[in-house]
Amino acid sequence: MISFLKKYCSGWWAPIGWSVFMGILLFMPGSLLPHENTFVIPQFDKVVHIVMFGGFVFLWSLWLSNREIPLKRRLALFFIIFLVGIGYGIGSEYIQKYFIPGRDYDNVDIIADMIGASLAYGICNIVLSTGYTKK
C-alpha cells in the first residue's frame, strides 16, 4: 500500500491539490454546503475533518519522504508539517467564524483536525521514516 502511494501520490501535485481542495471545502459559504435531512449521520463532519487533516499531514510528509533528507531532519520536518496542519485547522475555524457567511466556529472541529493530523503524524513517523538514512 505504501509503495503504491509513494509511486502515485508522492509528487508535488498531490499535497498541493489536497490543500487546495481542503481550502475550497473549509472556506465555502454555508449556503453552498449540502443539507440532507432524511439521511443524517451524527457528527459526520468530524469524520470529514479527521480525514482532511490526516490527508494533509500524510500527503505532505509522503512528498517529503521521497527527498534525500537525513532521518533526524526528516522527522523534524514531519513535526513541522504536523504543526502547520494544526495551525491550518485552528486558523480555518476563526476564518469561518469571522469571514465566511453561514459558517461558524466549533471547538470540536479543531479537536477533530488535531486527531486527524496526529494520526497521520504517527503513521508517518512509523512508516515513512525509513529509507534514506544518511546522517
C-alpha positions as CSV (number, residue, x, y, z in Angstrom):
1,M,0.0,0.0,0.0
2,I,2.7,2.5,0.9
3,S,4.7,1.6,-2.2
4,F,1.5,2.3,-4.3
5,L,1.1,5.7,-2.5
6,K,4.8,6.6,-2.9
7,K,4.6,5.7,-6.6
8,Y,1.4,7.6,-7.4
9,C,0.9,10.2,-4.7
10,S,4.4,11.4,-3.8
11,G,4.7,14.1,-6.4
12,W,4.2,17.8,-5.6
13,W,0.7,17.8,-7.2
14,A,-0.9,15.5,-4.5
15,P,-0.3,17.6,-1.4
16,I,-0.9,20.9,-3.2
17,G,-4.1,19.6,-4.7
18,W,-5.3,18.2,-1.4
19,S,-4.5,21.6,0.3
20,V,-6.5,23.5,-2.3
21,F,-9.4,21.0,-2.1
22,M,-9.4,21.5,1.7
23,G,-9.4,25.3,1.3
24,I,-12.4,25.1,-1.1
25,L,-14.4,23.0,1.4
26,L,-13.3,24.9,4.5
27,F,-14.0,28.4,3.1
28,M,-17.1,27.7,1.1
29,P,-20.1,29.7,2.3
30,G,-22.6,27.8,4.4
31,S,-25.3,28.3,1.9
32,L,-23.4,26.2,-0.6
33,L,-22.9,23.2,1.7
34,P,-25.3,20.3,1.1
35,H,-28.0,19.9,3.8
36,E,-29.6,16.4,3.9
37,N,-32.3,15.9,6.5
38,T,-33.6,12.5,5.5
39,F,-30.3,10.5,6.0
40,V,-28.2,12.1,8.7
41,I,-25.0,10.5,10.2
42,P,-24.4,12.1,13.5
43,Q,-21.2,14.1,13.7
44,F,-20.2,13.1,10.2
45,D,-18.5,16.4,9.6
46,K,-16.0,15.5,12.4
47,V,-15.0,12.4,10.4
48,V,-14.5,14.6,7.4
49,H,-12.3,16.9,9.4
50,I,-10.2,13.9,10.6
51,V,-9.8,12.7,7.0
52,M,-9.0,16.1,5.6
53,F,-6.3,17.0,8.1
54,G,-4.9,13.5,8.3
55,G,-4.6,13.5,4.5
56,F,-2.9,16.9,4.6
57,V,-0.2,15.8,7.0
58,F,0.2,12.4,5.3
59,L,0.5,13.7,1.8
60,W,2.9,16.5,2.6
61,S,5.0,14.0,4.6
62,L,4.8,11.5,1.8
63,W,6.1,14.1,-0.6
64,L,8.9,15.0,1.8
65,S,9.8,11.3,2.4
66,N,11.0,11.0,-1.2
67,R,13.6,13.7,-0.8
68,E,17.2,12.8,0.2
69,I,17.0,14.3,3.7
70,P,18.8,12.8,6.7
71,L,16.5,10.9,9.1
72,K,16.7,13.3,12.0
73,R,15.9,16.3,9.8
74,R,13.1,14.4,8.1
75,L,11.4,13.6,11.4
76,A,11.8,17.3,12.5
77,L,10.1,18.3,9.2
78,F,7.3,15.8,9.7
79,F,6.7,17.6,13.0
80,I,6.6,21.0,11.4
81,I,4.1,19.7,8.8
82,F,2.0,18.4,11.8
83,L,2.1,21.8,13.4
84,V,1.2,23.5,10.1
85,G,-1.8,21.2,9.8
86,I,-2.9,22.1,13.3
87,G,-2.4,25.8,12.6
88,Y,-4.4,25.4,9.3
89,G,-7.3,23.8,11.3
90,I,-7.4,26.4,14.0
91,G,-7.0,29.3,11.5
92,S,-9.8,27.9,9.3
93,E,-12.2,27.9,12.2
94,Y,-11.5,31.5,13.0
95,I,-11.8,32.5,9.3
96,Q,-15.1,30.6,9.2
97,K,-16.3,32.4,12.3
98,Y,-15.4,36.0,11.2
99,F,-15.3,36.0,7.4
100,I,-17.4,33.2,5.8
101,P,-21.2,33.7,5.8
102,G,-23.2,30.8,7.1
103,R,-20.2,29.1,8.8
104,D,-19.3,29.2,12.5
105,Y,-16.5,28.4,14.9
106,D,-16.5,24.9,16.5
107,N,-14.0,23.7,19.1
108,V,-14.9,20.1,18.3
109,D,-13.9,20.7,14.7
110,I,-10.5,21.8,15.9
111,I,-10.2,18.7,18.0
112,A,-11.1,16.5,15.0
113,D,-8.5,18.4,13.0
114,M,-5.9,17.6,15.6
115,I,-6.9,14.0,15.8
116,G,-6.5,13.6,12.1
117,A,-3.2,15.4,12.0
118,S,-1.9,13.4,15.0
119,L,-2.9,10.1,13.5
120,A,-1.2,10.9,10.2
121,Y,1.9,12.2,12.0
122,G,2.2,9.0,14.0
123,I,1.8,6.9,10.9
124,C,4.4,9.0,9.0
125,N,6.9,8.5,11.8
126,I,6.5,4.8,11.8
127,V,6.0,4.1,8.0
128,L,7.8,7.0,6.2
129,S,10.8,7.4,8.4
130,T,12.6,4.6,6.8
131,G,14.5,4.9,3.5
132,Y,17.2,7.5,3.1
133,T,19.2,7.4,6.3
134,K,22.4,9.4,5.6
135,K,23.4,11.2,8.8
